[in-house]
Amino acid sequence: MAVWTNGVQDVQLQIHGWTRQAIDAPSLGVYGADAPAIAELAAAEPAWREKDPRGLPYIRADGGWAVLERWARNVRDVFTATRALFFVRASKH
């Protein structure tokens, strides 16, 4: 949708993951439209529902999704693909 402001066209784009649907799960909210796929992973594999042992708002399915959909190949890739988890861990050390 285009909006005109002071003679300049401002285009509002929806990036990957954009959704109007509210995401209830705190660990999945930032994934937007991809959240249902991560929830399916967690539902299919009980171990992937386990919460982060450090108390961060993540479940193992976040990492599984990073491997399956974001082509994460190592732990650093998983941390980077799961939002700012990489930076959270770095700030703890």
C-alpha angles and dihedrals in degrees: 000000000000123000123192117218120176091340093308122113114232111195118202110212127190110222125208110299095025114148139159090214116105113237112216100192110088094214093050103041095093091056092067111182090009093060095090091056091053090047089053090053090052092048093050097050119039093202090059090062091066115117125236107277091223091062096253114145096255136107128206091255087071088066093042090054090049090056096043100040107019096040094238108181103181142017093273090054090051092049091049094046092049094069118256096345089112090058094042090056091045092053091054093060 
